[in-house]
């Protein structure tokens, strides 16, 4: 019988796992290490966000002549803005555009995201259809916006088609250079900003929750209102913040699509800058910033979007 030699190799009990990162600098206290690690980002935010806003606030208190501005500390700009009926009319017009655009993009964005997340089973087709939604973003906003002008014009494709079909007898004047064309351009430009966060939130929903709702006798509408919409609230809020802030700060869309017949706050700021009235433009920008912050604060009261981040 052949002898077999058994070699017993002692087990190495030393911990060979790699050292885990503690998220701090070696040899420094946690507090000091945290401040040093956040310093680069803090400097970027300070120089490119905080300082520009602070400069706008400071300039808003300056005075201006027809051809120059001069340092001062006066409330003339704010007094003129807050006592002028034009200011309130323009802000109401801006809020109107924001609310209508938000409502339409919410319906469209939720519908598109729902279709992609729950009705398209193949991941490949989900990616293909989602990329299809991004095709308009391959060109600039101005080109996408101006492309509506030959379509909606008096002798454009829309009016010509409706006349040839016998639907109307004469061209519709309100299709272009009106509130309709402005809101249509806004919806075209910003619907994707609503689709993306809602779709991202829906893809995180556990499908077993929907199956459990159906197993318990819930209808499709009950499942939508009691399961899907509550779980999609973070995405809806993020998309709403994107759309509302973009619409309220936009000015070029209103200028082109209304034929310079309508105005919003962004257009008001643009006109002041063109007239070299920088303090007045800065004061209007500060009021707009406060308005947008209040709107975002109201939206954040409904849901904690930190769950989404």
C-alpha positions as CSV (number, residue, x, y, z in Angstrom):
1,X,0.0,0.0,0.0
2,X,1.5,3.3,-1.0
3,X,2.1,5.8,1.8
4,X,0.4,9.1,1.3
5,X,2.0,12.1,2.9
6,X,-0.5,14.6,4.2
7,X,0.7,18.1,4.4
8,X,-1.1,20.2,7.0
9,X,-0.7,23.9,6.2
10,X,-1.6,26.1,9.1
11,X,-4.4,28.5,8.4
12,X,-3.3,32.1,8.2
13,X,-5.6,33.9,10.7
14,X,-4.4,37.3,9.8
15,X,-7.0,39.6,8.4
16,X,-6.3,40.1,4.7
17,X,-9.2,42.3,3.9
18,X,-8.3,45.7,2.4
19,X,-8.6,48.6,4.7
20,X,-11.9,50.4,4.4
21,X,-12.0,54.0,3.5
22,X,-13.2,56.1,6.4
23,X,-14.0,59.1,4.3
24,X,-11.5,61.3,6.2
25,X,-7.9,62.3,5.9
26,X,-5.4,60.2,7.7
27,X,-4.0,61.7,10.9
28,X,-6.6,64.4,11.2
29,X,-9.8,64.6,13.4
30,X,-13.0,63.8,11.7
31,X,-14.3,67.3,11.9
32,X,-11.2,68.9,10.4
33,X,-11.0,66.2,7.7
34,X,-14.7,66.7,6.8
35,X,-14.1,70.5,6.4
36,X,-11.0,70.0,4.2
37,X,-12.7,67.4,2.0
38,X,-15.7,69.7,1.4
39,X,-13.5,72.8,0.9
40,X,-13.1,72.5,-3.0
41,X,-16.8,72.1,-3.6
42,X,-17.5,74.9,-1.1
43,X,-15.2,77.3,-3.0
44,X,-16.8,76.4,-6.3
45,X,-20.2,77.2,-4.9
46,X,-19.0,80.4,-3.3
47,X,-17.4,81.8,-6.4
48,X,-19.9,80.7,-9.0
49,X,-23.2,80.8,-7.0
50,X,-23.1,82.8,-3.8
51,X,-20.9,85.7,-5.0
52,X,-22.9,86.3,-8.3
53,X,-26.2,86.3,-6.4
54,X,-24.7,88.7,-3.7
55,X,-23.5,91.0,-6.5
56,X,-26.9,91.1,-8.1
57,X,-28.4,92.0,-4.7
58,X,-25.9,94.7,-4.1
59,X,-26.4,96.2,-7.6
60,X,-30.1,96.2,-7.1
61,X,-29.7,99.0,-4.6
62,X,-27.6,101.2,-6.9
63,X,-28.7,104.1,-8.9
64,X,-28.7,104.6,-12.7
65,X,-28.8,107.4,-15.2
66,X,-29.5,107.1,-18.9
67,X,-25.9,106.0,-19.7
68,X,-24.3,104.9,-16.5
69,X,-24.8,103.4,-13.1
70,X,-23.4,104.6,-9.8
71,X,-22.9,102.9,-6.3
72,X,-25.6,103.9,-3.8
73,X,-27.9,102.4,-1.2
74,X,-31.4,103.4,-2.2
75,X,-34.7,101.6,-2.6
76,X,-35.9,103.5,-5.7
77,X,-35.7,100.4,-7.9
78,X,-37.8,98.3,-5.5
79,X,-40.2,101.1,-4.9
80,X,-40.7,101.6,-8.6
81,X,-41.2,97.8,-9.2
82,X,-43.6,97.2,-6.3
83,X,-45.7,100.3,-7.0
84,X,-46.0,99.8,-10.8
85,X,-49.1,97.9,-12.0
86,X,-47.0,96.6,-15.0
87,X,-44.9,94.6,-12.6
88,X,-47.8,92.7,-11.2
89,X,-49.3,92.2,-14.6
90,X,-46.0,90.8,-15.9
91,X,-45.5,88.5,-12.8
92,X,-49.1,87.2,-13.2
93,X,-48.4,86.5,-16.8
94,X,-45.3,84.6,-15.8
95,X,-47.1,82.6,-13.2
96,X,-49.9,81.8,-15.8
97,X,-47.3,80.5,-18.3
98,X,-45.6,78.4,-15.5
99,X,-48.9,76.9,-14.2
100,X,-50.3,76.0,-17.6
101,X,-47.0,74.6,-18.8
102,X,-46.6,72.6,-15.6
103,X,-50.1,71.1,-15.8
104,X,-49.7,70.0,-19.4
105,X,-46.1,68.7,-19.0
106,X,-47.2,66.8,-15.9
107,X,-50.0,65.0,-17.8
108,X,-47.7,64.3,-20.8
109,X,-44.7,63.4,-18.7
110,X,-46.6,61.0,-16.4
111,X,-48.3,59.3,-19.3
112,X,-45.0,58.8,-21.2
113,X,-43.1,57.6,-18.2
114,X,-46.0,55.3,-17.2
115,X,-46.0,53.7,-20.7
116,X,-42.2,53.3,-20.7
117,X,-42.0,51.8,-17.2
118,X,-45.0,49.5,-17.1
119,X,-46.1,48.7,-20.7
120,X,-42.7,48.3,-22.4
121,X,-41.4,45.0,-21.0
122,X,-38.1,44.9,-22.9
123,X,-35.2,46.9,-21.4
124,X,-33.8,47.4,-24.9
125,X,-37.0,48.9,-26.1
126,X,-37.3,51.1,-23.0
127,X,-33.8,52.5,-23.8
128,X,-34.6,53.0,-27.5
129,X,-37.9,54.8,-26.8
130,X,-36.3,56.9,-24.1
131,X,-33.5,58.0,-26.4
132,X,-36.2,58.7,-29.0
133,X,-37.6,61.3,-26.6
134,X,-34.2,63.0,-26.3
135,X,-33.8,63.5,-30.1
136,X,-35.2,67.1,-30.1
137,X,-32.4,67.9,-27.6
138,X,-29.8,67.2,-30.2
139,X,-30.5,70.7,-31.5
140,X,-30.6,74.1,-29.7
141,X,-33.7,75.4,-28.0
142,X,-34.0,78.3,-30.5
143,X,-34.0,76.1,-33.5
144,X,-36.7,73.8,-32.0
145,X,-38.7,76.8,-31.0
146,X,-38.5,78.6,-34.4
147,X,-39.5,75.4,-36.2
148,X,-43.0,76.0,-35.0
149,X,-43.3,79.3,-36.8
150,X,-43.7,77.9,-40.4
151,X,-46.1,75.3,-39.0
152,X,-48.4,77.6,-37.1
153,X,-48.2,80.7,-39.3
154,X,-51.2,82.2,-41.2
155,X,-50.1,80.3,-44.4
156,X,-48.4,77.5,-42.5
157,X,-48.9,73.8,-42.6
158,X,-51.6,73.7,-39.8
159,X,-53.8,76.3,-41.3
160,X,-53.4,75.0,-44.9
161,X,-54.3,71.5,-43.8
162,X,-57.4,72.6,-41.8
163,X,-58.6,74.7,-44.8
164,X,-58.0,71.9,-47.3
165,X,-60.0,69.5,-45.0
166,X,-62.9,72.0,-44.8
167,X,-62.6,72.3,-41.0
168,X,-62.1,76.1,-41.2
169,X,-62.9,78.7,-43.8
170,X,-60.1,81.2,-43.0
171,X,-56.7,80.9,-41.2
172,X,-56.7,80.9,-37.5
173,X,-54.8,83.9,-36.2
174,X,-54.3,82.7,-32.7
175,X,-52.1,79.8,-33.6
176,X,-49.0,82.0,-33.8
177,X,-47.8,85.0,-31.9
178,X,-50.2,84.3,-29.0
179,X,-50.3,82.7,-25.6
180,X,-51.2,79.4,-27.3
181,X,-47.9,79.4,-29.3
182,X,-45.9,80.4,-26.3
183,X,-47.3,77.6,-24.1
184,X,-46.9,75.1,-27.0
185,X,-43.3,76.0,-27.3
186,X,-42.8,75.7,-23.5
187,X,-44.4,72.3,-23.5
188,X,-42.2,71.2,-26.4
189,X,-39.1,72.4,-24.8
190,X,-39.6,71.2,-21.2
191,X,-41.7,68.1,-21.3
192,X,-38.6,65.9,-21.1
193,X,-37.6,67.5,-17.8
194,X,-40.8,66.1,-16.4
195,X,-40.5,62.7,-18.1
196,X,-37.0,61.8,-16.8
197,X,-37.5,62.1,-13.0
198,X,-40.9,60.5,-13.1
199,X,-39.6,57.6,-15.2
200,X,-36.6,57.2,-12.9
201,X,-38.9,57.0,-9.9
202,X,-41.3,54.6,-11.6
203,X,-38.5,52.2,-12.5
204,X,-37.7,51.9,-8.8
205,X,-41.2,50.8,-7.8
206,X,-41.4,47.2,-6.8
207,X,-43.6,45.4,-9.3
208,X,-44.8,43.0,-6.6
209,X,-46.6,45.9,-5.0
210,X,-48.7,46.4,-8.1
211,X,-49.3,42.6,-8.4
212,X,-50.4,42.6,-4.7
213,X,-52.8,45.4,-5.4
214,X,-54.4,43.5,-8.3
215,X,-54.5,40.3,-6.2
216,X,-56.5,42.1,-3.5
217,X,-59.1,43.2,-6.0
218,X,-57.9,46.7,-6.8
219,X,-58.9,48.1,-10.1
220,X,-56.4,49.8,-12.5
221,X,-57.5,53.2,-11.4
222,X,-57.2,52.3,-7.7
223,X,-53.8,50.9,-8.2
224,X,-52.8,54.1,-10.0
225,X,-54.1,56.4,-7.3
226,X,-53.2,54.4,-4.2
227,X,-49.9,52.7,-5.2
228,X,-48.2,54.3,-8.3
229,X,-48.9,58.0,-7.8
230,X,-47.9,58.1,-4.1
231,X,-44.6,56.2,-4.9
232,X,-44.0,58.6,-7.8
233,X,-44.4,61.8,-5.8
234,X,-40.6,62.5,-5.5
235,X,-40.2,62.3,-9.3
236,X,-43.2,64.5,-9.8
237,X,-41.9,67.1,-7.4
238,X,-38.4,67.1,-9.0
239,X,-39.9,67.4,-12.5
240,X,-42.2,70.2,-11.3
241,X,-39.3,72.2,-9.9
242,X,-37.4,71.8,-13.2
243,X,-40.3,72.9,-15.3
244,X,-41.6,75.8,-13.1
245,X,-38.1,77.3,-12.6
246,X,-37.2,77.0,-16.3
247,X,-40.4,78.6,-17.5
248,X,-40.3,81.5,-15.0
249,X,-36.7,82.3,-15.9
250,X,-37.2,82.0,-19.7
251,X,-37.4,85.1,-21.9
252,X,-36.4,84.2,-25.4
253,X,-39.3,81.8,-26.0
254,X,-41.9,84.5,-25.0
255,X,-40.1,87.0,-27.3
256,X,-40.1,84.9,-30.4
257,X,-43.3,82.9,-30.0
258,X,-45.5,85.9,-29.1
259,X,-44.0,88.2,-31.7
260,X,-42.9,90.6,-28.9
261,X,-46.6,91.1,-28.0
262,X,-46.4,89.3,-24.6
263,X,-44.1,89.8,-21.7
264,X,-42.8,87.8,-18.7
265,X,-40.3,88.6,-16.0
266,X,-37.4,87.3,-18.0
267,X,-38.4,89.6,-20.9
268,X,-38.6,92.5,-18.4
269,X,-35.1,91.9,-17.2
270,X,-33.8,91.6,-20.8
271,X,-35.3,94.9,-21.7
272,X,-33.7,96.7,-18.7
273,X,-30.3,95.3,-19.6
274,X,-30.8,96.4,-23.2
275,X,-31.5,99.9,-21.9
276,X,-28.4,99.7,-19.6
277,X,-30.7,99.9,-16.5
278,X,-28.7,97.2,-14.6
279,X,-29.9,98.2,-11.1
280,X,-33.5,97.9,-12.2
281,X,-32.8,94.6,-13.9
282,X,-31.0,93.3,-10.7
283,X,-33.9,94.3,-8.5
284,X,-36.3,92.5,-10.8
285,X,-34.0,89.5,-10.7
286,X,-34.0,89.5,-6.9
287,X,-37.8,89.6,-6.8
288,X,-38.0,86.7,-9.3
289,X,-35.4,84.7,-7.3
290,X,-37.5,85.2,-4.1
291,X,-40.6,84.1,-6.0
292,X,-39.0,81.0,-7.4
293,X,-37.6,80.1,-3.9
294,X,-41.1,80.4,-2.4
295,X,-42.6,78.2,-5.2
296,X,-39.9,75.6,-4.6
297,X,-40.5,75.8,-0.8
298,X,-44.2,75.2,-1.3
299,X,-43.5,72.2,-3.6
300,X,-41.1,70.7,-1.1
301,X,-43.8,70.8,1.6
302,X,-45.7,68.0,-0.2
303,X,-42.8,65.5,-0.4
304,X,-39.3,64.8,0.8
305,X,-37.3,64.6,-2.4
306,X,-34.2,63.5,-0.4
307,X,-35.6,60.0,-0.8
308,X,-35.0,60.3,-4.5
309,X,-31.5,61.7,-4.3
